[in-house]
Amino acid sequence: MSVSGQRIKKLREEKGLSQLEFAERIGMSNSVLSRIESGKRPLEDGEINIFADFFEVSGDYILGRSISKTPSGGSAYLDGGKGWTDEEKEVADAAIQAWREMKRKQMKKNNQ
């Protein structure tokens, strides 16, 4: 099993998701996810981003290049959200979620 596959499986299990549930949520076939987790299929660049975004960890963590799960910067906000109003944070969070959903749909479309 590859480091990436091990980490993805561990993160998935920490969220209490089955392979099938997780694959459906990210728009990937279960067989592809199974092969990634078992190390039989390498990750593609876009998939690294999908996994990192879903689990809110760094791509380097997924790839085994870092032991820290935290993306560099540690926050979706460049300044950690200091000085942001609640409304600004809500708008930023909504934009991030919309972007993630768009990427999931693209991933699903590409896997068909």
C-alpha positions in Angstrom: 0.0 0.0 0.0 1.3 3.5 -0.9 1.7 6.2 1.7 -0.9 8.2 -0.2 -3.3 5.3 -0.2 -2.7 4.6 3.5 -3.4 8.3 4.4 -6.5 8.6 2.3 -7.9 5.4 3.8 -7.0 6.6 7.4 -8.6 10.0 6.8 -11.7 8.4 5.3 -12.1 6.0 8.2 -11.6 8.9 10.7 -14.6 10.5 9.1 -16.6 7.3 9.5 -17.1 6.9 5.7 -17.2 3.6 3.8 -15.3 3.5 0.6 -18.6 3.6 -1.3 -19.9 6.6 0.6 -16.7 8.5 0.2 -16.4 7.7 -3.5 -19.9 9.0 -4.1 -19.3 12.2 -2.1 -16.3 13.1 -4.2 -17.7 11.9 -7.5 -15.2 9.0 -8.0 -16.0 5.4 -8.8 -15.6 3.0 -5.9 -13.2 0.8 -7.9 -10.8 3.7 -8.6 -10.9 4.7 -5.0 -10.2 1.1 -4.0 -7.2 0.9 -6.3 -5.8 4.3 -5.0 -6.2 3.2 -1.4 -4.5 -0.1 -2.1 -1.6 1.5 -3.9 -2.5 -0.2 -7.2 -3.2 3.2 -8.9 -1.2 6.4 -8.5 -2.9 9.7 -7.7 -3.5 12.2 -10.5 -2.8 15.9 -9.7 -6.4 16.9 -9.6 -7.3 14.0 -7.3 -4.7 15.2 -4.8 -6.5 18.5 -4.6 -9.9 16.8 -4.2 -8.7 14.7 -1.3 -6.8 17.5 0.3 -9.9 19.8 0.0 -12.3 17.2 1.3 -10.2 16.3 4.3 -9.0 19.9 4.8 -5.3 18.7 4.9 -2.4 19.7 2.8 -1.5 18.0 -0.5 1.9 17.3 1.0 0.3 15.4 3.8 -1.7 13.3 1.3 1.5 12.6 -0.7 3.5 11.6 2.4 5.8 14.6 2.1 4.7 16.1 5.4 3.6 14.7 8.8 1.5 17.9 9.4 -2.1 17.7 8.2 -2.4 21.5 8.3 -2.2 23.2 4.9 0.5 25.9 4.8 -1.0 29.0 6.2 -3.3 26.9 8.4 -6.5 28.6 7.3 -8.6 29.3 4.3 -8.1 33.0 5.1 -4.7 34.5 4.3 -4.5 36.1 7.7 -6.2 33.4 9.6 -9.4 35.4 9.6 -8.1 38.1 11.9 -10.0 41.3 11.4 -12.7 39.6 9.2 -16.3 40.2 10.1 -18.6 37.2 10.5 -20.3 38.2 7.2 -17.0 38.3 5.4 -16.1 34.8 6.7 -19.5 33.5 5.7 -19.1 34.8 2.1 -15.6 33.4 1.9 -16.6 30.0 3.2 -19.6 29.9 0.7 -17.2 30.7 -2.1 -14.8 28.0 -1.1 -17.6 25.5 -0.8 -19.0 26.4 -4.2 -15.5 26.0 -5.7 -15.1 22.6 -4.0 -18.4 21.4 -5.4 -17.5 22.6 -8.9 -14.2 20.6 -8.6 -16.1 17.5 -7.4 -18.5 17.7 -10.3 -15.5 18.1 -12.7 -13.9 15.1 -11.1 -17.1 13.1 -11.5 -17.5 14.1 -15.1 -13.9 13.2 -15.9 -14.3 9.7 -14.3 -17.3 8.8 -16.4 
